Amino acid sequence: MKVPATINTYCTKCNAHTEHTVTLYKKGKERGLAIGARRHERELHGYGGQKYPIQRNKAKTTDKKTLVLTCKKCGRKTMRSGVRLRKLEIIR
Ligand SMILES: [Zn+2]
């Protein structure tokens, strides 16, 4: 799917339609000292193995692409819900 680099859409902070720059959402770096990471590490200690099943064979061949829209006026970032796609192209 092809997406334009700028979209005119609603901004929740400006309460109006403004120009937004479009970027693709990427997962951030995981912090080893975050509470969830510390708790998970603690749960793996001792007897009893993995606490939840790890999915090994996936059925889906595509993944959801989420768009991050940044308001050009105020800088507020909003996510646009992901659609399953093989390829997403942002056209400059
Ligand atoms: Zn705004």
PDB file of the backbone (N, CA, C, O) and the ligand in Angstrom, with CONECT records:
HET     ZN  A 101       1
ATOM      1  N   MET A   1       0.848  -1.191   0.000  1.00  0.00           N
ATOM      2  CA  MET A   1       0.000   0.000   0.000  1.00  0.00           C
ATOM      3  C   MET A   1       0.886   1.244   0.000  1.00  0.00           C
ATOM      4  O   MET A   1       1.940   1.272   0.634  1.00  0.00           O
ATOM      5  N   LYS A   2       0.443   2.259  -0.715  1.00  0.00           N
ATOM      6  CA  LYS A   2       1.185   3.508  -0.769  1.00  0.00           C
ATOM      7  C   LYS A   2       0.477   4.573   0.059  1.00  0.00           C
ATOM      8  O   LYS A   2      -0.734   4.765  -0.050  1.00  0.00           O
ATOM      9  N   VAL A   3       1.259   5.260   0.888  1.00  0.00           N
ATOM     10  CA  VAL A   3       0.696   6.274   1.770  1.00  0.00           C
ATOM     11  C   VAL A   3       1.435   7.589   1.515  1.00  0.00           C
ATOM     12  O   VAL A   3       2.664   7.595   1.448  1.00  0.00           O
ATOM     13  N   PRO A   4       0.709   8.703   1.373  1.00  0.00           N
ATOM     14  CA  PRO A   4       1.407   9.979   1.193  1.00  0.00           C
ATOM     15  C   PRO A   4       2.139  10.405   2.456  1.00  0.00           C
ATOM     16  O   PRO A   4       1.727  10.051   3.560  1.00  0.00           O
ATOM     17  N   ALA A   5       3.224  11.164   2.305  1.00  0.00           N
ATOM     18  CA  ALA A   5       4.061  11.569   3.443  1.00  0.00           C
ATOM     19  C   ALA A   5       3.375  12.597   4.327  1.00  0.00           C
ATOM     20  O   ALA A   5       3.696  12.694   5.511  1.00  0.00           O
ATOM     21  N   THR A   6       2.447  13.363   3.789  1.00  0.00           N
ATOM     22  CA  THR A   6       1.676  14.316   4.596  1.00  0.00           C
ATOM     23  C   THR A   6       0.189  14.073   4.378  1.00  0.00           C
ATOM     24  O   THR A   6      -0.272  13.879   3.253  1.00  0.00           O
ATOM     25  N   ILE A   7      -0.554  14.091   5.499  1.00  0.00           N
ATOM     26  CA  ILE A   7      -1.999  13.847   5.464  1.00  0.00           C
ATOM     27  C   ILE A   7      -2.686  14.988   6.205  1.00  0.00           C
ATOM     28  O   ILE A   7      -2.207  15.435   7.248  1.00  0.00           O
ATOM     29  N   ASN A   8      -3.784  15.447   5.678  1.00  0.00           N
ATOM     30  CA  ASN A   8      -4.590  16.454   6.356  1.00  0.00           C
ATOM     31  C   ASN A   8      -5.658  15.725   7.161  1.00  0.00           C
ATOM     32  O   ASN A   8      -6.611  15.181   6.602  1.00  0.00           O
ATOM     33  N   THR A   9      -5.485  15.720   8.497  1.00  0.00           N
ATOM     34  CA  THR A   9      -6.432  14.979   9.330  1.00  0.00           C
ATOM     35  C   THR A   9      -6.636  15.672  10.672  1.00  0.00           C
ATOM     36  O   THR A   9      -5.978  16.666  10.983  1.00  0.00           O
ATOM     37  N   TYR A  10      -7.567  15.124  11.467  1.00  0.00           N
ATOM     38  CA  TYR A  10      -7.958  15.744  12.729  1.00  0.00           C
ATOM     39  C   TYR A  10      -6.861  15.629  13.788  1.00  0.00           C
ATOM     40  O   TYR A  10      -6.269  14.563  13.957  1.00  0.00           O
ATOM     41  N   CYS A  11      -6.588  16.737  14.506  1.00  0.00           N
ATOM     42  CA  CYS A  11      -5.645  16.741  15.622  1.00  0.00           C
ATOM     43  C   CYS A  11      -6.424  16.955  16.909  1.00  0.00           C
ATOM     44  O   CYS A  11      -7.220  17.887  17.014  1.00  0.00           O
ATOM     45  N   THR A  12      -6.189  16.077  17.901  1.00  0.00           N
ATOM     46  CA  THR A  12      -6.966  16.138  19.147  1.00  0.00           C
ATOM     47  C   THR A  12      -6.573  17.337  20.008  1.00  0.00           C
ATOM     48  O   THR A  12      -7.380  17.815  20.805  1.00  0.00           O
ATOM     49  N   LYS A  13      -5.348  17.823  19.856  1.00  0.00           N
ATOM     50  CA  LYS A  13      -4.904  18.960  20.661  1.00  0.00           C
ATOM     51  C   LYS A  13      -5.362  20.286  20.048  1.00  0.00           C
ATOM     52  O   LYS A  13      -5.857  21.173  20.744  1.00  0.00           O
ATOM     53  N   CYS A  14      -5.184  20.398  18.730  1.00  0.00           N
ATOM     54  CA  CYS A  14      -5.610  21.618  18.033  1.00  0.00           C
ATOM     55  C   CYS A  14      -7.130  21.665  17.861  1.00  0.00           C
ATOM     56  O   CYS A  14      -7.689  22.731  17.602  1.00  0.00           O
ATOM     57  N   ASN A  15      -7.801  20.521  18.002  1.00  0.00           N
ATOM     58  CA  ASN A  15      -9.249  20.388  17.811  1.00  0.00           C
ATOM     59  C   ASN A  15      -9.663  20.868  16.415  1.00  0.00           C
ATOM     60  O   ASN A  15     -10.710  21.495  16.248  1.00  0.00           O
ATOM     61  N   ALA A  16      -8.843  20.570  15.437  1.00  0.00           N
ATOM     62  CA  ALA A  16      -9.132  20.962  14.062  1.00  0.00           C
ATOM     63  C   ALA A  16      -8.354  20.071  13.106  1.00  0.00           C
ATOM     64  O   ALA A  16      -7.470  19.325  13.526  1.00  0.00           O
ATOM     65  N   HIS A  17      -8.675  20.146  11.850  1.00  0.00           N
ATOM     66  CA  HIS A  17      -7.918  19.422  10.840  1.00  0.00           C
ATOM     67  C   HIS A  17      -6.631  20.181  10.522  1.00  0.00           C
ATOM     68  O   HIS A  17      -6.671  21.356  10.157  1.00  0.00           O
ATOM     69  N   THR A  18      -5.502  19.509  10.660  1.00  0.00           N
ATOM     70  CA  THR A  18      -4.210  20.112  10.362  1.00  0.00           C
ATOM     71  C   THR A  18      -3.374  19.133   9.545  1.00  0.00           C
ATOM     72  O   THR A  18      -3.735  17.966   9.393  1.00  0.00           O
ATOM     73  N   GLU A  19      -2.258  19.622   9.025  1.00  0.00           N
ATOM     74  CA  GLU A  19      -1.352  18.752   8.272  1.00  0.00           C
ATOM     75  C   GLU A  19      -0.542  17.888   9.221  1.00  0.00           C
ATOM     76  O   GLU A  19      -0.069  18.367  10.252  1.00  0.00           O
ATOM     77  N   HIS A  20      -0.382  16.628   8.882  1.00  0.00           N
ATOM     78  CA  HIS A  20       0.382  15.684   9.690  1.00  0.00           C
ATOM     79  C   HIS A  20       1.448  15.023   8.832  1.00  0.00           C
ATOM     80  O   HIS A  20       1.219  14.723   7.660  1.00  0.00           O
ATOM     81  N   THR A  21       2.613  14.797   9.424  1.00  0.00           N
ATOM     82  CA  THR A  21       3.628  14.007   8.732  1.00  0.00           C
ATOM     83  C   THR A  21       3.436  12.540   9.116  1.00  0.00           C
ATOM     84  O   THR A  21       3.111  12.221  10.259  1.00  0.00           O
ATOM     85  N   VAL A  22       3.640  11.662   8.147  1.00  0.00           N
ATOM     86  CA  VAL A  22       3.372  10.239   8.335  1.00  0.00           C
ATOM     87  C   VAL A  22       4.686   9.477   8.451  1.00  0.00           C
ATOM     88  O   VAL A  22       5.561   9.599   7.593  1.00  0.00           O
ATOM     89  N   THR A  23       4.820   8.693   9.514  1.00  0.00           N
ATOM     90  CA  THR A  23       5.958   7.786   9.660  1.00  0.00           C
ATOM     91  C   THR A  23       5.439   6.416  10.085  1.00  0.00           C
ATOM     92  O   THR A  23       4.311   6.282  10.559  1.00  0.00           O
ATOM     93  N   LEU A  24       6.265   5.428   9.909  1.00  0.00           N
ATOM     94  CA  LEU A  24       5.883   4.066  10.268  1.00  0.00           C
ATOM     95  C   LEU A  24       6.293   3.798  11.717  1.00  0.00           C
ATOM     96  O   LEU A  24       7.414   4.109  12.117  1.00  0.00           O
ATOM     97  N   TYR A  25       5.376   3.220  12.501  1.00  0.00           N
ATOM     98  CA  TYR A  25       5.662   2.919  13.896  1.00  0.00           C
ATOM     99  C   TYR A  25       6.652   1.771  13.994  1.00  0.00           C
ATOM    100  O   TYR A  25       6.535   0.762  13.299  1.00  0.00           O
ATOM    101  N   LYS A  26       7.639   1.950  14.882  1.00  0.00           N
ATOM    102  CA  LYS A  26       8.582   0.867  15.149  1.00  0.00           C
ATOM    103  C   LYS A  26       8.676   0.670  16.646  1.00  0.00           C
ATOM    104  O   LYS A  26       8.672   1.632  17.415  1.00  0.00           O
ATOM    105  N   LYS A  27       8.759  -0.578  17.050  1.00  0.00           N
ATOM    106  CA  LYS A  27       8.854  -0.886  18.473  1.00  0.00           C
ATOM    107  C   LYS A  27      10.162  -0.342  19.043  1.00  0.00           C
ATOM    108  O   LYS A  27      11.221  -0.476  18.431  1.00  0.00           O
ATOM    109  N   GLY A  28      10.073   0.272  20.217  1.00  0.00           N
ATOM    110  CA  GLY A  28      11.254   0.838  20.848  1.00  0.00           C
ATOM    111  C   GLY A  28      12.129  -0.223  21.484  1.00  0.00           C
ATOM    112  O   GLY A  28      11.774  -1.401  21.517  1.00  0.00           O
ATOM    113  N   LYS A  29      13.272   0.204  21.986  1.00  0.00           N
ATOM    114  CA  LYS A  29      14.215  -0.718  22.616  1.00  0.00           C
ATOM    115  C   LYS A  29      13.678  -1.123  23.982  1.00  0.00           C
ATOM    116  O   LYS A  29      13.200  -0.282  24.743  1.00  0.00           O
ATOM    117  N   GLU A  30      13.759  -2.423  24.290  1.00  0.00           N
ATOM    118  CA  GLU A  30      13.261  -2.914  25.572  1.00  0.00           C
ATOM    119  C   GLU A  30      14.238  -2.576  26.685  1.00  0.00           C
ATOM    120  O   GLU A  30      15.450  -2.725  26.534  1.00  0.00           O
ATOM    121  N   ARG A  31      13.688  -2.114  27.816  1.00  0.00           N
ATOM    122  CA  ARG A  31      14.523  -1.763  28.956  1.00  0.00           C
ATOM    123  C   ARG A  31      14.585  -2.954  29.903  1.00  0.00           C
ATOM    124  O   ARG A  31      13.553  -3.461  30.343  1.00  0.00           O
ATOM    125  N   GLY A  32      15.780  -3.389  30.208  1.00  0.00           N
ATOM    126  CA  GLY A  32      15.965  -4.565  31.051  1.00  0.00           C
ATOM    127  C   GLY A  32      15.544  -4.358  32.492  1.00  0.00           C
ATOM    128  O   GLY A  32      15.264  -5.321  33.206  1.00  0.00           O
ATOM    129  N   LEU A  33      15.498  -3.092  32.926  1.00  0.00           N
ATOM    130  CA  LEU A  33      15.153  -2.807  34.317  1.00  0.00           C
ATOM    131  C   LEU A  33      13.703  -2.358  34.486  1.00  0.00           C
ATOM    132  O   LEU A  33      13.312  -1.918  35.567  1.00  0.00           O
ATOM    133  N   ALA A  34      12.905  -2.468  33.425  1.00  0.00           N
ATOM    134  CA  ALA A  34      11.478  -2.140  33.526  1.00  0.00           C
ATOM    135  C   ALA A  34      10.798  -3.160  34.431  1.00  0.00           C
ATOM    136  O   ALA A  34      11.254  -4.299  34.527  1.00  0.00           O
ATOM    137  N   ILE A  35       9.715  -2.766  35.096  1.00  0.00           N
ATOM    138  CA  ILE A  35       9.075  -3.631  36.099  1.00  0.00           C
ATOM    139  C   ILE A  35       8.613  -4.951  35.496  1.00  0.00           C
ATOM    140  O   ILE A  35       8.748  -6.002  36.122  1.00  0.00           O
ATOM    141  N   GLY A  36       8.062  -4.901  34.269  1.00  0.00           N
ATOM    142  CA  GLY A  36       7.594  -6.123  33.622  1.00  0.00           C
ATOM    143  C   GLY A  36       8.739  -7.079  33.326  1.00  0.00           C
ATOM    144  O   GLY A  36       8.599  -8.291  33.493  1.00  0.00           O
ATOM    145  N   ALA A  37       9.880  -6.535  32.885  1.00  0.00           N
ATOM    146  CA  ALA A  37      11.048  -7.356  32.566  1.00  0.00           C
ATOM    147  C   ALA A  37      11.627  -7.990  33.829  1.00  0.00           C
ATOM    148  O   ALA A  37      12.034  -9.151  33.821  1.00  0.00           O
ATOM    149  N   ARG A  38      11.658  -7.202  34.930  1.00  0.00           N
ATOM    150  CA  ARG A  38      12.181  -7.717  36.202  1.00  0.00           C
ATOM    151  C   ARG A  38      11.275  -8.819  36.736  1.00  0.00           C
ATOM    152  O   ARG A  38      11.755  -9.837  37.233  1.00  0.00           O
ATOM    153  N   ARG A  39       9.947  -8.612  36.632  1.00  0.00           N
ATOM    154  CA  ARG A  39       8.971  -9.588  37.127  1.00  0.00           C
ATOM    155  C   ARG A  39       9.069 -10.871  36.317  1.00  0.00           C
ATOM    156  O   ARG A  39       9.040 -11.968  36.875  1.00  0.00           O
ATOM    157  N   HIS A  40       9.188 -10.732  34.989  1.00  0.00           N
ATOM    158  CA  HIS A  40       9.268 -11.901  34.124  1.00  0.00           C
ATOM    159  C   HIS A  40      10.507 -12.724  34.429  1.00  0.00           C
ATOM    160  O   HIS A  40      10.456 -13.952  34.485  1.00  0.00           O
ATOM    161  N   GLU A  41      11.620 -12.031  34.624  1.00  0.00           N
ATOM    162  CA  GLU A  41      12.880 -12.713  34.946  1.00  0.00           C
ATOM    163  C   GLU A  41      12.753 -13.468  36.266  1.00  0.00           C
ATOM    164  O   GLU A  41      13.253 -14.584  36.409  1.00  0.00           O
ATOM    165  N   ARG A  42      12.084 -12.847  37.217  1.00  0.00           N
ATOM    166  CA  ARG A  42      11.892 -13.448  38.533  1.00  0.00           C
ATOM    167  C   ARG A  42      11.010 -14.693  38.443  1.00  0.00           C
ATOM    168  O   ARG A  42      11.245 -15.677  39.144  1.00  0.00           O
ATOM    169  N   GLU A  43       9.993 -14.646  37.576  1.00  0.00           N
ATOM    170  CA  GLU A  43       9.079 -15.785  37.423  1.00  0.00           C
ATOM    171  C   GLU A  43       9.769 -16.983  36.791  1.00  0.00           C
ATOM    172  O   GLU A  43       9.350 -18.120  37.009  1.00  0.00           O
ATOM    173  N   LEU A  44      10.813 -16.750  36.017  1.00  0.00           N
ATOM    174  CA  LEU A  44      11.520 -17.849  35.360  1.00  0.00           C
ATOM    175  C   LEU A  44      12.500 -18.549  36.296  1.00  0.00           C
ATOM    176  O   LEU A  44      13.026 -19.610  35.959  1.00  0.00           O
ATOM    177  N   HIS A  45      12.748 -17.970  37.459  1.00  0.00           N
ATOM    178  CA  HIS A  45      13.664 -18.584  38.407  1.00  0.00           C
ATOM    179  C   HIS A  45      13.033 -19.825  39.044  1.00  0.00           C
ATOM    180  O   HIS A  45      11.810 -19.952  39.083  1.00  0.00           O
ATOM    181  N   GLY A  46      13.862 -20.729  39.536  1.00  0.00           N
ATOM    182  CA  GLY A  46      13.395 -21.891  40.271  1.00  0.00           C
ATOM    183  C   GLY A  46      12.809 -22.971  39.396  1.00  0.00           C
ATOM    184  O   GLY A  46      13.063 -23.003  38.192  1.00  0.00           O
ATOM    185  N   TYR A  47      12.019 -23.868  39.993  1.00  0.00           N
ATOM    186  CA  TYR A  47      11.401 -24.974  39.271  1.00  0.00           C
ATOM    187  C   TYR A  47      10.230 -24.453  38.468  1.00  0.00           C
ATOM    188  O   TYR A  47       9.686 -23.385  38.750  1.00  0.00           O
ATOM    189  N   GLY A  48       9.841 -25.245  37.435  1.00  0.00           N
ATOM    190  CA  GLY A  48       8.758 -24.807  36.553  1.00  0.00           C
ATOM    191  C   GLY A  48       9.346 -23.913  35.496  1.00  0.00           C
ATOM    192  O   GLY A  48      10.056 -22.956  35.805  1.00  0.00           O
ATOM    193  N   GLY A  49       9.062 -24.214  34.273  1.00  0.00           N
ATOM    194  CA  GLY A  49       9.746 -23.528  33.178  1.00  0.00           C
ATOM    195  C   GLY A  49       9.083 -22.254  32.755  1.00  0.00           C
ATOM    196  O   GLY A  49       8.845 -21.356  33.562  1.00  0.00           O
ATOM    197  N   GLN A  50       8.787 -22.184  31.487  1.00  0.00           N
ATOM    198  CA  GLN A  50       8.185 -21.008  30.867  1.00  0.00           C
ATOM    199  C   GLN A  50       6.800 -20.758  31.467  1.00  0.00           C
ATOM    200  O   GLN A  50       6.048 -21.698  31.727  1.00  0.00           O
ATOM    201  N   LYS A  51       6.477 -19.499  31.680  1.00  0.00           N
ATOM    202  CA  LYS A  51       5.215 -19.170  32.345  1.00  0.00           C
ATOM    203  C   LYS A  51       4.059 -19.026  31.373  1.00  0.00           C
ATOM    204  O   LYS A  51       2.897 -19.053  31.780  1.00  0.00           O
ATOM    205  N   TYR A  52       4.362 -18.875  30.105  1.00  0.00           N
ATOM    206  CA  TYR A  52       3.308 -18.783  29.092  1.00  0.00           C
ATOM    207  C   TYR A  52       3.828 -19.440  27.823  1.00  0.00           C
ATOM    208  O   TYR A  52       5.038 -19.449  27.601  1.00  0.00           O
ATOM    209  N   PRO A  53       2.950 -19.996  26.974  1.00  0.00           N
ATOM    210  CA  PRO A  53       3.439 -20.681  25.777  1.00  0.00           C
ATOM    211  C   PRO A  53       4.063 -19.711  24.786  1.00  0.00           C
ATOM    212  O   PRO A  53       3.532 -18.625  24.549  1.00  0.00           O
ATOM    213  N   ILE A  54       5.189 -20.105  24.211  1.00  0.00           N
ATOM    214  CA  ILE A  54       5.835 -19.300  23.173  1.00  0.00           C
ATOM    215  C   ILE A  54       5.312 -19.776  21.822  1.00  0.00           C
ATOM    216  O   ILE A  54       5.391 -20.963  21.503  1.00  0.00           O
ATOM    217  N   GLN A  55       4.777 -18.847  21.031  1.00  0.00           N
ATOM    218  CA  GLN A  55       4.253 -19.214  19.718  1.00  0.00           C
ATOM    219  C   GLN A  55       5.405 -19.404  18.752  1.00  0.00           C
ATOM    220  O   GLN A  55       6.188 -18.485  18.515  1.00  0.00           O
ATOM    221  N   ARG A  56       5.505 -20.619  18.187  1.00  0.00           N
ATOM    222  CA  ARG A  56       6.648 -20.922  17.324  1.00  0.00           C
ATOM    223  C   ARG A  56       6.261 -20.943  15.847  1.00  0.00           C
ATOM    224  O   ARG A  56       6.966 -20.377  15.012  1.00  0.00           O
ATOM    225  N   ASN A  57       5.114 -21.608  15.515  1.00  0.00           N
ATOM    226  CA  ASN A  57       4.707 -21.631  14.101  1.00  0.00           C
ATOM    227  C   ASN A  57       3.548 -20.677  13.885  1.00  0.00           C
ATOM    228  O   ASN A  57       2.431 -20.895  14.355  1.00  0.00           O
ATOM    229  N   LYS A  58       3.847 -19.630  13.170  1.00  0.00           N
ATOM    230  CA  LYS A  58       2.872 -18.572  12.962  1.00  0.00           C
ATOM    231  C   LYS A  58       2.008 -18.858  11.738  1.00  0.00           C
ATOM    232  O   LYS A  58       2.482 -19.400  10.741  1.00  0.00           O
ATOM    233  N   ALA A  59       0.737 -18.486  11.830  1.00  0.00           N
ATOM    234  CA  ALA A  59      -0.195 -18.685  10.723  1.00  0.00           C
ATOM    235  C   ALA A  59      -0.209 -17.478   9.795  1.00  0.00           C
ATOM    236  O   ALA A  59      -0.407 -17.612   8.588  1.00  0.00           O
ATOM    237  N   LYS A  60       0.002 -16.298  10.370  1.00  0.00           N
ATOM    238  CA  LYS A  60      -0.078 -15.064   9.583  1.00  0.00           C
ATOM    239  C   LYS A  60       1.215 -14.851   8.791  1.00  0.00           C
ATOM    240  O   LYS A  60       2.319 -15.082   9.285  1.00  0.00           O
ATOM    241  N   THR A  61       1.037 -14.402   7.547  1.00  0.00           N
ATOM    242  CA  THR A  61       2.204 -14.120   6.711  1.00  0.00           C
ATOM    243  C   THR A  61       2.462 -12.617   6.612  1.00  0.00           C
ATOM    244  O   THR A  61       3.477 -12.182   6.070  1.00  0.00           O
ATOM    245  N   THR A  62       1.536 -11.846   7.141  1.00  0.00           N
ATOM    246  CA  THR A  62       1.694 -10.384   7.116  1.00  0.00           C
ATOM    247  C   THR A  62       1.652  -9.863   8.541  1.00  0.00           C
ATOM    248  O   THR A  62       1.230 -10.575   9.452  1.00  0.00           O
ATOM    249  N   ASP A  63       2.090  -8.616   8.740  1.00  0.00           N
ATOM    250  CA  ASP A  63       1.958  -8.013  10.060  1.00  0.00           C
ATOM    251  C   ASP A  63       1.287  -6.652   9.927  1.00  0.00           C
ATOM    252  O   ASP A  63       1.242  -6.051   8.854  1.00  0.00           O
ATOM    253  N   LYS A  64       0.770  -6.196  11.055  1.00  0.00           N
ATOM    254  CA  LYS A  64       0.019  -4.946  11.046  1.00  0.00           C
ATOM    255  C   LYS A  64       0.979  -3.765  11.019  1.00  0.00           C
ATOM    256  O   LYS A  64       1.917  -3.681  11.812  1.00  0.00           O
ATOM    257  N   LYS A  65       0.723  -2.866  10.095  1.00  0.00           N
ATOM    258  CA  LYS A  65       1.546  -1.665   9.974  1.00  0.00           C
ATOM    259  C   LYS A  65       0.783  -0.504  10.610  1.00  0.00           C
ATOM    260  O   LYS A  65      -0.322  -0.161  10.190  1.00  0.00           O
ATOM    261  N   THR A  66       1.391   0.084  11.619  1.00  0.00           N
ATOM    262  CA  THR A  66       0.767   1.207  12.304  1.00  0.00           C
ATOM    263  C   THR A  66       1.446   2.500  11.870  1.00  0.00           C
ATOM    264  O   THR A  66       2.672   2.587  11.797  1.00  0.00           O
ATOM    265  N   LEU A  67       0.618   3.498  11.585  1.00  0.00           N
ATOM    266  CA  LEU A  67       1.155   4.786  11.159  1.00  0.00           C
ATOM    267  C   LEU A  67       1.203   5.737  12.351  1.00  0.00           C
ATOM    268  O   LEU A  67       0.279   5.765  13.164  1.00  0.00           O
ATOM    269  N   VAL A  68       2.278   6.515  12.454  1.00  0.00           N
ATOM    270  CA  VAL A  68       2.379   7.562  13.467  1.00  0.00           C
ATOM    271  C   VAL A  68       2.192   8.892  12.755  1.00  0.00           C
ATOM    272  O   VAL A  68       2.966   9.259  11.872  1.00  0.00           O
ATOM    273  N   LEU A  69       1.139   9.613  13.163  1.00  0.00           N
ATOM    274  CA  LEU A  69       0.848  10.905  12.551  1.00  0.00           C
ATOM    275  C   LEU A  69       1.294  12.006  13.508  1.00  0.00           C
ATOM    276  O   LEU A  69       0.836  12.061  14.650  1.00  0.00           O
ATOM    277  N   THR A  70       2.185  12.880  13.048  1.00  0.00           N
ATOM    278  CA  THR A  70       2.675  13.988  13.865  1.00  0.00           C
ATOM    279  C   THR A  70       2.107  15.297  13.326  1.00  0.00           C
ATOM    280  O   THR A  70       2.270  15.630  12.152  1.00  0.00           O
ATOM    281  N   CYS A  71       1.434  16.031  14.218  1.00  0.00           N
ATOM    282  CA  CYS A  71       0.839  17.313  13.829  1.00  0.00           C
ATOM    283  C   CYS A  71       1.954  18.320  13.554  1.00  0.00           C
ATOM    284  O   CYS A  71       2.892  18.458  14.338  1.00  0.00           O
ATOM    285  N   LYS A  72       1.833  19.015  12.432  1.00  0.00           N
ATOM    286  CA  LYS A  72       2.873  19.984  12.070  1.00  0.00           C
ATOM    287  C   LYS A  72       2.756  21.261  12.895  1.00  0.00           C
ATOM    288  O   LYS A  72       3.723  22.011  13.028  1.00  0.00           O
ATOM    289  N   LYS A  73       1.558  21.508  13.452  1.00  0.00           N
ATOM    290  CA  LYS A  73       1.316  22.742  14.182  1.00  0.00           C
ATOM    291  C   LYS A  73       1.798  22.626  15.637  1.00  0.00           C
ATOM    292  O   LYS A  73       2.521  23.491  16.131  1.00  0.00           O
ATOM    293  N   CYS A  74       1.380  21.528  16.322  1.00  0.00           N
ATOM    294  CA  CYS A  74       1.663  21.421  17.755  1.00  0.00           C
ATOM    295  C   CYS A  74       2.595  20.263  18.094  1.00  0.00           C
ATOM    296  O   CYS A  74       3.131  20.217  19.202  1.00  0.00           O
ATOM    297  N   GLY A  75       2.799  19.336  17.179  1.00  0.00           N
ATOM    298  CA  GLY A  75       3.704  18.229  17.439  1.00  0.00           C
ATOM    299  C   GLY A  75       3.082  17.029  18.117  1.00  0.00           C
ATOM    300  O   GLY A  75       3.782  16.068  18.435  1.00  0.00           O
ATOM    301  N   ARG A  76       1.764  17.067  18.346  1.00  0.00           N
ATOM    302  CA  ARG A  76       1.072  15.929  18.968  1.00  0.00           C
ATOM    303  C   ARG A  76       1.127  14.727  18.033  1.00  0.00           C
ATOM    304  O   ARG A  76       0.869  14.831  16.834  1.00  0.00           O
ATOM    305  N   LYS A  77       1.474  13.571  18.628  1.00  0.00           N
ATOM    306  CA  LYS A  77       1.566  12.345  17.841  1.00  0.00           C
ATOM    307  C   LYS A  77       0.350  11.475  18.103  1.00  0.00           C
ATOM    308  O   LYS A  77      -0.049  11.291  19.253  1.00  0.00           O
ATOM    309  N   THR A  78      -0.241  10.940  17.045  1.00  0.00           N
ATOM    310  CA  THR A  78      -1.349   9.998  17.182  1.00  0.00           C
ATOM    311  C   THR A  78      -1.059   8.792  16.314  1.00  0.00           C
ATOM    312  O   THR A  78      -0.404   8.890  15.277  1.00  0.00           O
ATOM    313  N   MET A  79      -1.559   7.655  16.761  1.00  0.00           N
ATOM    314  CA  MET A  79      -1.377   6.420  16.014  1.00  0.00           C
ATOM    315  C   MET A  79      -2.615   6.170  15.169  1.00  0.00           C
ATOM    316  O   MET A  79      -3.744   6.418  15.594  1.00  0.00           O
ATOM    317  N   ARG A  80      -2.380   5.680  13.979  1.00  0.00           N
ATOM    318  CA  ARG A  80      -3.498   5.224  13.149  1.00  0.00           C
ATOM    319  C   ARG A  80      -3.447   3.705  13.135  1.00  0.00           C
ATOM    320  O   ARG A  80      -2.421   3.095  12.837  1.00  0.00           O
ATOM    321  N   SER A  81      -4.629   3.096  13.480  1.00  0.00           N
ATOM    322  CA  SER A  81      -4.690   1.654  13.698  1.00  0.00           C
ATOM    323  C   SER A  81      -4.150   0.873  12.513  1.00  0.00           C
ATOM    324  O   SER A  81      -4.355   1.246  11.358  1.00  0.00           O
ATOM    325  N   GLY A  82      -3.457  -0.216  12.815  1.00  0.00           N
ATOM    326  CA  GLY A  82      -2.759  -0.984  11.805  1.00  0.00           C
ATOM    327  C   GLY A  82      -3.663  -1.830  10.931  1.00  0.00           C
ATOM    328  O   GLY A  82      -4.703  -2.316  11.375  1.00  0.00           O
ATOM    329  N   VAL A  83      -3.253  -2.000   9.686  1.00  0.00           N
ATOM    330  CA  VAL A  83      -3.930  -2.869   8.733  1.00  0.00           C
ATOM    331  C   VAL A  83      -2.900  -3.910   8.313  1.00  0.00           C
ATOM    332  O   VAL A  83      -1.722  -3.591   8.154  1.00  0.00           O
ATOM    333  N   ARG A  84      -3.342  -5.160   8.132  1.00  0.00           N
ATOM    334  CA  ARG A  84      -2.412  -6.204   7.709  1.00  0.00           C
ATOM    335  C   ARG A  84      -1.950  -5.957   6.276  1.00  0.00           C
ATOM    336  O   ARG A  84      -2.760  -5.915   5.349  1.00  0.00           O
ATOM    337  N   LEU A  85      -0.652  -5.798   6.110  1.00  0.00           N
ATOM    338  CA  LEU A  85      -0.088  -5.517   4.799  1.00  0.00           C
ATOM    339  C   LEU A  85       1.246  -6.231   4.651  1.00  0.00           C
ATOM    340  O   LEU A  85       1.943  -6.480   5.634  1.00  0.00           O
ATOM    341  N   ARG A  86       1.590  -6.556   3.414  1.00  0.00           N
ATOM    342  CA  ARG A  86       2.915  -7.107   3.158  1.00  0.00           C
ATOM    343  C   ARG A  86       3.937  -5.987   3.103  1.00  0.00           C
ATOM    344  O   ARG A  86       5.043  -6.102   3.632  1.00  0.00           O
ATOM    345  N   LYS A  87       3.547  -4.912   2.460  1.00  0.00           N
ATOM    346  CA  LYS A  87       4.497  -3.848   2.215  1.00  0.00           C
ATOM    347  C   LYS A  87       3.794  -2.499   2.334  1.00  0.00           C
ATOM    348  O   LYS A  87       2.705  -2.310   1.793  1.00  0.00           O
ATOM    349  N   LEU A  88       4.419  -1.569   3.043  1.00  0.00           N
ATOM    350  CA  LEU A  88       3.868  -0.217   3.152  1.00  0.00           C
ATOM    351  C   LEU A  88       4.907   0.774   2.674  1.00  0.00           C
ATOM    352  O   LEU A  88       6.057   0.757   3.112  1.00  0.00           O
ATOM    353  N   GLU A  89       4.486   1.632   1.773  1.00  0.00           N
ATOM    354  CA  GLU A  89       5.419   2.572   1.159  1.00  0.00           C
ATOM    355  C   GLU A  89       4.943   3.986   1.452  1.00  0.00           C
ATOM    356  O   GLU A  89       3.792   4.319   1.172  1.00  0.00           O
ATOM    357  N   ILE A  90       5.816   4.826   2.012  1.00  0.00           N
ATOM    358  CA  ILE A  90       5.469   6.217   2.255  1.00  0.00           C
ATOM    359  C   ILE A  90       6.058   7.053   1.122  1.00  0.00           C
ATOM    360  O   ILE A  90       7.274   7.123   0.942  1.00  0.00           O
ATOM    361  N   ILE A  91       5.167   7.681   0.369  1.00  0.00           N
ATOM    362  CA  ILE A  91       5.594   8.435  -0.820  1.00  0.00           C
ATOM    363  C   ILE A  91       5.939   9.869  -0.437  1.00  0.00           C
ATOM    364  O   ILE A  91       5.124  10.583   0.148  1.00  0.00           O
ATOM    365  N   ARG A  92       7.165  10.280  -0.777  1.00  0.00           N
ATOM    366  CA  ARG A  92       7.631  11.638  -0.481  1.00  0.00           C
ATOM    367  C   ARG A  92       7.088  12.600  -1.529  1.00  0.00           C
ATOM    368  O   ARG A  92       7.361  13.798  -1.467  1.00  0.00           O
TER     369      ARG A  92
HETATM  370 ZN    ZN A 101      -2.055  19.794  16.532  1.00  0.00          ZN2+
END
